[in-house]
Amino acid sequence: MKVILNVYDTKEDPGSIRRIINTETFQTTDLIIGPVYENVQKEVAQFAAINHIPLISPFTPKSGLINNNPQFYQVNPTREYLGGSNC
């Protein structure tokens, strides 16, 4: 499988998110992982919903975005899973 991975630093800033979303590279993405920070997820989640792109939230424990967006997925492994049973 050929994978092209683009990594962006959102700087926890909505302005950075808007600049990233409006790039040609981002417009043609097939899968979004992140952003990590919940305060900038809403705009990316809206973009993902409109463009039917799965968005995976790897760290946010609970988000209201999952209720209204069929493209929004949360992945929250337990501490035991991440560090073994001695966590």
C-alpha positions, 0 to 999 in steps of 0.5 A, a space after each residue: 500500500 502506498 501512503 502519503 502522510 502529511 503532518 501539520 502543526 495546528 499550533 492550537 490556533 483556529 487561524 492555523 487550522 483555516 490556513 491548513 484546511 484551505 490548502 490543496 493538499 488538505 482538500 484532497 486528503 482521504 483520512 484525518 487523524 487529529 487535531 489533538 487539541 479539542 479547541 480546534 477540532 470543531 472546524 476540522 470536524 465540520 470540514 470532514 463532515 462536509 467532504 465525507 472524510 473520516 476524522 479520527 480523534 486519538 486523544 479526546 476522551 469525550 466530545 460532543 462532535 461525535 453525536 452530530 458527525 458520522 465522519 468523527 471517530 474517537 479512539 481512546 485506549 485504556 491506560 492498561 492497554 497503553 502501558 500494561 496492567 501495572 499503570 
